[in-house]
Amino acid sequence: MPTTNASTTHQASPVTSQQSTPSPWLMLALATVGFAVNFWAWALLSPLGPVLRDSGTLGELSASQLSLMVAVPVIVGSVGRIPVGALTDKYGGRVMFVVISLVTVIPVLFIGYFGQSSYGALLVGGFFLGIAGTSFAVGVPFVNSWFPPARRGLAVGIFGAGMGGTAISALTTVKLYTNVNDTAPFMICAIALLIFSVVAWMWMRDAPGRTAPTASLISRVTANAKLPITWQASVLYAVAFGGYVAFSVYLPVYLKVAYQLSPSDAATRMAGFVVLAVIMRPVGGWLADRFGPIPVLSAGFGVVVIAAGFASGTPVLEHVGTAAFLAMAAALGCGTGATFALIAKSTDPARVGGVTGLVGAAGGLGGFVPPLLMGFIYGQTKSYSIGLWLLSATAAAALVLTLTIVRRTEESSVKGKATE
């Protein structure tokens, strides 16, 4: 695909390997663990939303206030991926993983020991907790640089399985909060972040031959934003990953209200949704390596169209409703993996970090809007059906985009590389 102004925007200097070349699979494993631990921190507030509302600790909270509380870390983590992705291109994944993880310790401990005193304090803590969500824009270019093009879809898909950190939060946060004390989930997560920071500094290494751009941050972000694949992948990822994030943060609230489940049962079922989506993410990357990103994305969005429309009728949860939500989890997981296989296939490696930051931001923003919209719609209508129908319609639009404009962009990129 075209790479205008590449000579001026992406001047680069070689970055030498710090030690003998380690195994790419070890680097992938470390990056995935780091992503999971940071996403665990990023999702700490979501499972506690219903608990805090029922306990009255923060006063009487409306559905919109609860939605805002769990959505604030999402918006910060999403927008922050833009500069963090560009900084990763500049300084490398090793340094940025350590920095992000250490900085995240501060809001985690603040919420655990001070932030639960008021709704305002919790919003402040949640704002800075969003830093953890930027770790995605660190890991994708880091992993991408360690693998050849034919394996990048699978490798980035495996890394993306680290989003299962939200499942760790779903399975442990409420239980630790109620059975141990209200600081336990935050203290344990902070310790995990510190341990990973030490391990990352000692054993992570950037890929040999990595090049660091010398152009300014703003010029690189601007140049990457102008690439057709950037805005196209942003739309697709906003639907795929945004749908996943929206469910992972709002599903406990939805299940409690729509099906009268206990907070613990709702959090456990949400964890099942997350685990399946996590498993299917590397599967989506592998399928995209084998059959191409377009067929995988098309199939995934088609499943979401049908399943979301079916779930809008609030079917019986056992078997029927559960099947609809699990089908969406599998489809959204595949879609997230296939999206970054598409980016790896259509983007200059020197731009992957910057493009990833922009696309990752779009995905996070896609997860920020639905919880607020669902809370508002429910507050006005006492029904979630409209919100699920909107998801179905959005997935249908993404399906059309994939089969038309995105397909042409991918084909032109492949032809351009073949002629180089």
Buried (B, 14 or more C-beta within 10 A) or exposed (E): BEBEEEEEBBEEEEBEEEEEEBEBEEBBEBBBBBBBBBBBBBBBBBBBBBBBBEEEBBEEBEBBBBBBBBBBBBBBBBBBBBBBBBBBBBBBBBBBBBBBBBBBBBBBBBBBEEBBEEBEBBBBBBBBBBBBBBBBBBBBBBBBBBBEEEBBBBBBBBBBBBBBBBBBBBBBBBBBBBEEEBBBBBBBBBEBBBEBBEBBBEEBBBBBEBBBBEBEBEBBBBBBBEBBBBBBBBBBBBBBBBBBBBBBBBBBBBBBBBBEBEBBBBBBBBBBBBBBBBBBBBBBBBBBBEEBBBBBBBBBBBBBBBBBBBBBEBBEBEEEBBBBBBBBBBBBBBBBBBBBBBBBBBBBBBBBBBBBBBBBBBBBBBBBBBBBBBBBBBEEEEEBBBBBBBBBEBBBEBBEBBBEBBBEBBEBBBEEEEEE
